[in-house]
Amino acid sequence: MQTIHMSDIYGQYLTLKAEIDEAIQEVIRSTQFIKSGKVLDFEVRLAAYLSTNVVACGNGTDALQLAFMALDLKPGDEVITTPFTFVSTVEVLSFLGLKPVFVDVNRETFNLDEGKLEEAFSEKTKAILPVHLFGQCANLEAILDLAQKYKLFVVEDACQALGTDYLFSDGSKTKAGTIGNIGCNSFFPSKNLGAFGDGGAVYCTNKEMADKIRSLANHGMKAKYEYERIGINSRLDSLQAAILEVKLKYIEKHIRARQQAASFYDEQLKGIEELKIPMRVPYSTHTFHQYTIQTEKRDELKNFLAAKGIPSMVYYPKALHLQDAYKHLGYKQGDFSVAEKLSQTVLSLPMHTELGEEQLEYIVNMIKKFFENSTPQ
Ligand SMILES: *Cc1c(COP(=O)(O)O)cnc(C)c1O
C-alpha cells in the first residue's frame, strides 16, 4: 500500500502533470508574471464558476485584510467572529485596529452558533465574520437576517470552502463566499483549490466595491501612478494562476473525490460509540477540506494511528481567545466552553483527492481496532 498522506498534493499533480507543466511553460514564455496573462484568465474563470466578481491577491490572510480595509470601519469598531478557526481571521482585525468579539461555536458544526450572536452585539458592532470551517457553511440565512436587522456587514471567510453550495430554504443555492458583502478565499496548497505556493482571492458581488478592493490590493492605484487611497501590495502571480486555472477545471471532480472518501468514513465509523462523525447540515453541502471527528480519546487515538503509519491533525489545538497574542481582548478560560472542548476532542483524518480504497479501508480498520481494544470511559 502507498504511504498515506494527510493531503496528497504531489499525487494530485501527477494526474494533471502534462497540463500543469505546459501551463507553467506558457507563463515563462509569455513573461507576463504579474497582473497580466494567466492571472486575468484565472480571475475570469473563477468569477464564472462562482457567479461573482473576483480579485486575486497574495493569500487568504490578505484577502481578509483587503475585505476589512474596503469596509472603511473605524478603530474600535467590533467584528463578531469565532474563536475556533485559523488565526488569520482575528489577526487581520487586530492589525486594522478593529476589535474581534468572539461568539462560541456549535458543538456539532464547528461553526458560529447563530443562537448566541445577538447577545454579543453592542453599539460598536459593525460586521459579522463567519468562517465556513472544514468546508461546510455556517448558518448564513440566520446570520444575514441578523445583519439586516442590525445593519451589519457580513464578510465570509470561505478559505476552507471553495466549491461549497449554500442551500437556501427557498430551494436556491449559491456558492460559499458569494453571499455576504465580501468573501475571502485562500489557495494555500492543501486547500480545496491549492496553488504550489501562496495565493488568495476576494469575492464581491457589488462591482463598485470589487473595484475598490482591486485598487486597495494594488497600492490604492486608480490609473497608472495615480493613487486614490492608501493600499497594499498583494497579488497572485501568473505561475500560481496558471496552476490554479488547470486545477479549477477539475474542481467538481476533486470535490466529489473528497465527498466519496467522507461518505466511506461516515459509513464505517458511525457505529463507534466513542467517536462522533462530522454532522451534515441541511443548509449547506460539505466539500470536506477536512474530515474531522470528535472523541474523548483524541490524543491516544492520534498516537495509535501514527504508530500504524496514519497521519492525523488537530485543527485547532488551542482556541484563539486563549492565545497569548490575544490576551488583551480580556477573555479567559471557560468563556467559550464549546470551542475549548473541541480543541481537546477534534481530530482530522487524512483527506484529499487521491485516497484509494485500500488506504481508506486500512484507516477505518485501524480506528475500529483502537476502539475495540480500549475500555469505554
Ligand atoms: C487558510 C486559511 C486562512 C488563511 O489563508 P492563507 O492563504 O494561509 O493566508 C484564513 N482563514 C481560514 C479559515 C483558513 O483556513
The ligand as an ORCA input file, in Angstrom:
! r2SCAN-3c Opt
* xyz 0 1
  C      -6.081     29.025      5.253
  C      -6.967     29.936      5.999
  C      -6.746     31.328      6.059
  C      -5.511     31.988      5.554
  O      -5.093     31.726      4.306
  P      -3.557     31.935      3.890
  O      -3.606     31.778      2.416
  O      -2.745     30.894      4.578
  O      -3.159     33.313      4.307
  C      -7.678     32.111      6.709
  N      -8.772     31.582      7.283
  C      -9.000     30.257      7.267
  C     -10.235     29.739      7.925
  C      -8.104     29.398      6.650
  O      -8.338     28.085      6.663
*
